């Protein structure tokens, strides 16, 4: 697979995981009663921000690991 196709696949997978993961976390917190959608969007905004930071850091770390030169990979 060429480098461009790998990068597109990585980005597509990352965005899909970010969206699905954030939605599942949000739905779980709403179902658990930690916040509700009727009382404003503060809980959803906090979930979005925190999940974006965590998922973004994981994506950057994985990208750096995947783009290392072959000679330094274990």
N, CA, C and O atoms as CSV, one atom per row, in Angstrom:
chain,resi,resn,atom,element,x,y,z
A,1,UNK,N,N,0.853,-1.173,0.000
A,1,UNK,CA,C,0.000,0.000,0.000
A,1,UNK,C,C,0.903,1.241,0.000
A,1,UNK,O,O,1.916,1.282,0.698
A,2,UNK,N,N,0.534,2.219,-0.767
A,2,UNK,CA,C,1.369,3.426,-0.834
A,2,UNK,C,C,1.215,4.258,0.428
A,2,UNK,O,O,0.269,4.084,1.196
A,3,UNK,N,N,2.154,5.156,0.627
A,3,UNK,CA,C,2.117,6.014,1.803
A,3,UNK,C,C,0.870,6.874,1.872
A,3,UNK,O,O,0.322,7.085,2.954
A,4,UNK,N,N,0.409,7.379,0.719
A,4,UNK,CA,C,-0.794,8.214,0.707
A,4,UNK,C,C,-2.030,7.424,1.117
A,4,UNK,O,O,-2.859,7.913,1.884
A,5,UNK,N,N,-2.151,6.218,0.611
A,5,UNK,CA,C,-3.313,5.401,0.973
A,5,UNK,C,C,-3.278,5.023,2.451
A,5,UNK,O,O,-4.317,4.966,3.108
A,6,UNK,N,N,-2.087,4.766,2.966
A,6,UNK,CA,C,-1.969,4.464,4.399
A,6,UNK,C,C,-2.376,5.668,5.234
A,6,UNK,O,O,-3.078,5.520,6.234
A,7,UNK,N,N,-1.949,6.839,4.839
A,7,UNK,CA,C,-2.290,8.049,5.586
A,7,UNK,C,C,-3.789,8.311,5.543
A,7,UNK,O,O,-4.385,8.678,6.556
A,8,UNK,N,N,-4.402,8.125,4.377
A,8,UNK,CA,C,-5.850,8.326,4.251
A,8,UNK,C,C,-6.595,7.300,5.097
A,8,UNK,O,O,-7.560,7.645,5.781
A,9,UNK,N,N,-6.161,6.053,5.058
A,9,UNK,CA,C,-6.802,5.009,5.871
A,9,UNK,C,C,-6.658,5.281,7.361
A,9,UNK,O,O,-7.600,5.082,8.129
A,10,UNK,N,N,-5.479,5.736,7.767
A,10,UNK,CA,C,-5.249,6.062,9.172
A,10,UNK,C,C,-6.165,7.199,9.613
A,10,UNK,O,O,-6.804,7.118,10.662
A,11,UNK,N,N,-6.225,8.259,8.809
A,11,UNK,CA,C,-7.050,9.415,9.161
A,11,UNK,C,C,-8.524,9.044,9.200
A,11,UNK,O,O,-9.243,9.449,10.114
A,12,UNK,N,N,-8.980,8.273,8.212
A,12,UNK,CA,C,-10.373,7.836,8.181
A,12,UNK,C,C,-10.714,7.010,9.416
A,12,UNK,O,O,-11.750,7.224,10.046
A,13,UNK,N,N,-9.850,6.077,9.756
A,13,UNK,CA,C,-10.071,5.244,10.942
A,13,UNK,C,C,-10.060,6.066,12.220
A,13,UNK,O,O,-10.855,5.830,13.130
A,14,UNK,N,N,-9.156,7.031,12.281
A,14,UNK,CA,C,-9.057,7.870,13.474
A,14,UNK,C,C,-10.322,8.702,13.662
A,14,UNK,O,O,-10.848,8.782,14.772
A,15,UNK,N,N,-10.811,9.317,12.599
A,15,UNK,CA,C,-12.019,10.142,12.691
A,15,UNK,C,C,-13.233,9.277,13.040
A,15,UNK,O,O,-14.068,9.667,13.856
A,16,UNK,N,N,-13.322,8.109,12.421
A,16,UNK,CA,C,-14.438,7.205,12.711
A,16,UNK,C,C,-14.406,6.755,14.174
A,16,UNK,O,O,-15.441,6.746,14.841
A,17,UNK,N,N,-13.237,6.387,14.671
A,17,UNK,CA,C,-13.109,5.984,16.072
A,17,UNK,C,C,-13.418,7.113,17.026
A,17,UNK,O,O,-14.029,6.900,18.073
A,18,UNK,N,N,-12.995,8.322,16.665
A,18,UNK,CA,C,-13.271,9.500,17.513
A,18,UNK,C,C,-14.778,9.738,17.608
A,18,UNK,O,O,-15.305,9.950,18.700
A,19,UNK,N,N,-15.462,9.705,16.487
A,19,UNK,CA,C,-16.899,9.964,16.481
A,19,UNK,C,C,-17.698,8.884,17.190
A,19,UNK,O,O,-18.566,9.185,18.009
A,20,UNK,N,N,-17.410,7.645,16.882
A,20,UNK,CA,C,-18.139,6.536,17.508
A,20,UNK,C,C,-17.830,6.457,18.996
A,20,UNK,O,O,-18.734,6.297,19.817
A,21,UNK,N,N,-16.550,6.568,19.343
A,21,UNK,CA,C,-16.171,6.499,20.755
A,21,UNK,C,C,-16.803,7.608,21.579
A,21,UNK,O,O,-17.331,7.360,22.663
A,22,UNK,N,N,-16.750,8.828,21.068
A,22,UNK,CA,C,-17.344,9.954,21.787
A,22,UNK,C,C,-18.842,9.799,21.958
A,22,UNK,O,O,-19.385,10.106,23.020
A,23,UNK,N,N,-19.507,9.327,20.925
A,23,UNK,CA,C,-20.956,9.126,21.003
A,23,UNK,C,C,-21.317,8.041,22.010
A,23,UNK,O,O,-22.276,8.185,22.768
A,24,UNK,N,N,-20.545,6.952,22.016
A,24,UNK,CA,C,-20.819,5.871,22.967
A,24,UNK,C,C,-20.576,6.320,24.409
A,24,UNK,O,O,-21.348,5.981,25.306
A,25,UNK,N,N,-19.519,7.072,24.626
A,25,UNK,CA,C,-19.241,7.587,25.971
A,25,UNK,C,C,-20.357,8.524,26.406
A,25,UNK,O,O,-20.851,8.425,27.529
A,26,UNK,N,N,-20.757,9.432,25.521
A,26,UNK,CA,C,-21.819,10.383,25.817
A,26,UNK,C,C,-23.131,9.666,26.133
A,26,UNK,O,O,-23.813,10.002,27.101
A,27,UNK,N,N,-23.476,8.677,25.310
A,27,UNK,CA,C,-24.711,7.928,25.537
A,27,UNK,C,C,-24.666,7.178,26.864
A,27,UNK,O,O,-25.664,7.118,27.582
A,28,UNK,N,N,-23.509,6.609,27.186
A,28,UNK,CA,C,-23.376,5.899,28.459
A,28,UNK,C,C,-23.528,6.823,29.657
A,28,UNK,O,O,-24.172,6.462,30.642
A,29,UNK,N,N,-22.940,8.012,29.580
A,29,UNK,CA,C,-23.060,8.966,30.686
A,29,UNK,C,C,-24.486,9.478,30.829
A,29,UNK,O,O,-24.958,9.694,31.945
A,30,UNK,N,N,-25.169,9.673,29.718
A,30,UNK,CA,C,-26.569,10.101,29.771
A,30,UNK,C,C,-27.425,8.990,30.367
A,30,UNK,O,O,-28.268,9.247,31.226
A,31,UNK,N,N,-27.210,7.754,29.913
A,31,UNK,CA,C,-27.988,6.619,30.430
A,31,UNK,C,C,-27.725,6.397,31.916
A,31,UNK,O,O,-28.629,6.006,32.654
A,32,UNK,N,N,-26.490,6.645,32.361
A,32,UNK,CA,C,-26.151,6.480,33.777
A,32,UNK,C,C,-26.733,7.601,34.633
A,32,UNK,O,O,-26.699,7.529,35.862
A,33,UNK,N,N,-27.261,8.627,33.990
A,33,UNK,CA,C,-27.890,9.709,34.730
A,33,UNK,C,C,-26.925,10.772,35.216
A,33,UNK,O,O,-27.289,11.585,36.065
A,34,UNK,N,N,-25.696,10.788,34.695
A,34,UNK,CA,C,-24.732,11.797,35.128
A,34,UNK,C,C,-25.094,13.178,34.604
A,34,UNK,O,O,-24.772,14.184,35.236
A,35,UNK,N,N,-25.752,13.237,33.472
A,35,UNK,CA,C,-26.309,14.479,32.962
A,35,UNK,C,C,-27.389,14.136,31.956
A,35,UNK,O,O,-27.487,12.997,31.499
A,36,UNK,N,N,-28.199,15.126,31.614
A,36,UNK,CA,C,-29.254,14.882,30.640
A,36,UNK,C,C,-29.186,15.947,29.554
A,36,UNK,O,O,-28.657,17.040,29.761
A,37,UNK,N,N,-29.719,15.612,28.422
A,37,UNK,CA,C,-29.714,16.558,27.308
A,37,UNK,C,C,-30.724,17.675,27.517
A,37,UNK,O,O,-30.630,18.716,26.866
A,38,UNK,N,N,-31.683,17.484,28.404
A,38,UNK,CA,C,-32.699,18.500,28.643
A,38,UNK,C,C,-32.172,19.639,29.510
A,38,UNK,O,O,-32.744,20.729,29.509
A,39,UNK,N,N,-31.102,19.404,30.241
A,39,UNK,CA,C,-30.568,20.413,31.143
A,39,UNK,C,C,-29.439,21.232,30.553
A,39,UNK,O,O,-28.672,21.836,31.304
A,40,UNK,N,N,-29.311,21.273,29.270
A,40,UNK,CA,C,-28.227,22.006,28.644
A,40,UNK,C,C,-27.194,21.053,28.075
A,40,UNK,O,O,-27.302,19.835,28.218
A,41,UNK,N,N,-26.205,21.620,27.438
A,41,UNK,CA,C,-25.220,20.814,26.736
A,41,UNK,C,C,-23.851,20.807,27.414
A,41,UNK,O,O,-22.867,20.403,26.795
A,42,UNK,N,N,-23.766,21.238,28.650
A,42,UNK,CA,C,-22.477,21.313,29.332
A,42,UNK,C,C,-21.824,19.932,29.468
A,42,UNK,O,O,-20.618,19.804,29.256
A,43,UNK,N,N,-22.580,18.920,29.808
A,43,UNK,CA,C,-22.035,17.571,29.939
A,43,UNK,C,C,-21.524,17.037,28.612
A,43,UNK,O,O,-20.452,16.436,28.545
A,44,UNK,N,N,-22.292,17.261,27.562
A,44,UNK,CA,C,-21.876,16.823,26.236
A,44,UNK,C,C,-20.621,17.566,25.795
A,44,UNK,O,O,-19.721,16.965,25.208
A,45,UNK,N,N,-20.551,18.858,26.070
A,45,UNK,CA,C,-19.373,19.649,25.702
A,45,UNK,C,C,-18.131,19.170,26.458
A,45,UNK,O,O,-17.045,19.085,25.885
A,46,UNK,N,N,-18.295,18.863,27.732
A,46,UNK,CA,C,-17.167,18.367,28.524
A,46,UNK,C,C,-16.703,17.008,28.014
A,46,UNK,O,O,-15.501,16.761,27.915
A,47,UNK,N,N,-17.642,16.129,27.693
A,47,UNK,CA,C,-17.307,14.819,27.139
A,47,UNK,C,C,-16.575,14.981,25.813
A,47,UNK,O,O,-15.562,14.323,25.574
A,48,UNK,N,N,-17.088,15.856,24.952
A,48,UNK,CA,C,-16.469,16.111,23.656
A,48,UNK,C,C,-15.034,16.606,23.824
A,48,UNK,O,O,-14.129,16.111,23.153
A,49,UNK,N,N,-14.818,17.573,24.709
A,49,UNK,CA,C,-13.480,18.143,24.905
A,49,UNK,C,C,-12.503,17.109,25.463
A,49,UNK,O,O,-11.390,16.965,24.958
A,50,UNK,N,N,-12.920,16.396,26.498
A,50,UNK,CA,C,-12.031,15.414,27.116
A,50,UNK,C,C,-11.716,14.266,26.161
A,50,UNK,O,O,-10.560,13.861,26.036
A,51,UNK,N,N,-12.733,13.743,25.491
A,51,UNK,CA,C,-12.517,12.647,24.545
A,51,UNK,C,C,-11.632,13.100,23.384
A,51,UNK,O,O,-10.790,12.335,22.916
A,52,UNK,N,N,-11.814,14.331,22.918
A,52,UNK,CA,C,-10.985,14.845,21.824
A,52,UNK,C,C,-9.518,14.918,22.234
A,52,UNK,O,O,-8.637,14.583,21.443
A,53,UNK,N,N,-9.251,15.351,23.460
A,53,UNK,CA,C,-7.871,15.410,23.935
A,53,UNK,C,C,-7.253,14.018,24.053
A,53,UNK,O,O,-6.124,13.798,23.616
A,54,UNK,N,N,-7.983,13.095,24.635
A,54,UNK,CA,C,-7.478,11.727,24.824
A,54,UNK,C,C,-7.270,11.044,23.472
A,54,UNK,O,O,-6.208,10.475,23.220
A,55,UNK,N,N,-8.273,11.099,22.612
A,55,UNK,CA,C,-8.193,10.430,21.315
A,55,UNK,C,C,-7.138,11.094,20.427
A,55,UNK,O,O,-6.436,10.419,19.674
A,56,UNK,N,N,-7.036,12.406,20.521
A,56,UNK,CA,C,-6.024,13.119,19.748
A,56,UNK,C,C,-4.617,12.735,20.165
A,56,UNK,O,O,-3.760,12.500,19.312
A,57,UNK,N,N,-4.368,12.668,21.467
A,57,UNK,CA,C,-3.047,12.266,21.961
A,57,UNK,C,C,-2.728,10.832,21.541
A,57,UNK,O,O,-1.595,10.533,21.162
A,58,UNK,N,N,-3.711,9.955,21.605
A,58,UNK,CA,C,-3.500,8.571,21.170
A,58,UNK,C,C,-3.200,8.515,19.673
A,58,UNK,O,O,-2.337,7.750,19.242
A,59,UNK,N,N,-3.897,9.308,18.892
A,59,UNK,CA,C,-3.661,9.335,17.458
A,59,UNK,C,C,-2.283,9.859,17.103
A,59,UNK,O,O,-1.620,9.308,16.225
A,60,UNK,N,N,-1.843,10.916,17.772
A,60,UNK,CA,C,-0.509,11.468,17.517
A,60,UNK,C,C,0.563,10.443,17.893
A,60,UNK,O,O,1.526,10.245,17.152
A,61,UNK,N,N,0.391,9.797,19.040
A,61,UNK,CA,C,1.355,8.779,19.460
A,61,UNK,C,C,1.426,7.614,18.485
A,61,UNK,O,O,2.512,7.145,18.142
A,62,UNK,N,N,0.273,7.154,18.044
A,62,UNK,CA,C,0.243,6.044,17.095
A,62,UNK,C,C,0.828,6.464,15.754
A,62,UNK,O,O,1.554,5.689,15.130
A,63,UNK,N,N,0.529,7.664,15.304
A,63,UNK,CA,C,1.080,8.154,14.037
A,63,UNK,C,C,2.606,8.221,14.090
A,63,UNK,O,O,3.290,7.816,13.150
A,64,UNK,N,N,3.125,8.736,15.201
A,64,UNK,CA,C,4.586,8.807,15.344
A,64,UNK,C,C,5.203,7.413,15.331
A,64,UNK,O,O,6.262,7.201,14.741
A,65,UNK,N,N,4.548,6.484,15.972
A,65,UNK,CA,C,5.051,5.112,16.011
A,65,UNK,C,C,5.012,4.461,14.632
A,65,UNK,O,O,5.942,3.752,14.249
A,66,UNK,N,N,3.944,4.701,13.894
A,66,UNK,CA,C,3.793,4.085,12.573
A,66,UNK,C,C,4.695,4.714,11.518
A,66,UNK,O,O,5.031,4.064,10.528
A,67,UNK,N,N,5.087,5.959,11.715
A,67,UNK,CA,C,5.906,6.639,10.706
A,67,UNK,C,C,7.385,6.628,11.021
A,67,UNK,O,O,8.156,7.313,10.348
A,68,UNK,N,N,7.808,5.868,12.027
A,68,UNK,CA,C,9.238,5.722,12.318
A,68,UNK,C,C,9.909,4.994,11.160
A,68,UNK,O,O,9.276,4.171,10.497
A,69,UNK,N,N,11.177,5.285,10.910
A,69,UNK,CA,C,11.896,4.515,9.888
A,69,UNK,C,C,11.925,3.030,10.263
A,69,UNK,O,O,11.953,2.682,11.443
A,70,UNK,N,N,11.920,2.181,9.270
A,70,UNK,CA,C,11.878,0.727,9.494
A,70,UNK,C,C,13.005,0.204,10.357
A,70,UNK,O,O,12.813,-0.767,11.089
A,71,UNK,N,N,14.183,0.820,10.292
A,71,UNK,CA,C,15.330,0.313,11.043
A,71,UNK,C,C,15.178,0.465,12.554
A,71,UNK,O,O,15.826,-0.260,13.309
A,72,UNK,N,N,14.328,1.402,13.012
A,72,UNK,CA,C,14.181,1.589,14.444
A,72,UNK,C,C,12.960,0.886,15.025
A,72,UNK,O,O,12.735,0.952,16.233
A,73,UNK,N,N,12.172,0.221,14.197
A,73,UNK,CA,C,11.011,-0.523,14.699
A,73,UNK,C,C,11.486,-1.841,15.298
A,73,UNK,O,O,12.415,-2.461,14.781
A,74,UNK,N,N,10.844,-2.274,16.397
A,74,UNK,CA,C,11.258,-3.539,17.030
A,74,UNK,C,C,10.929,-4.748,16.194
A,74,UNK,O,O,11.216,-5.875,16.598
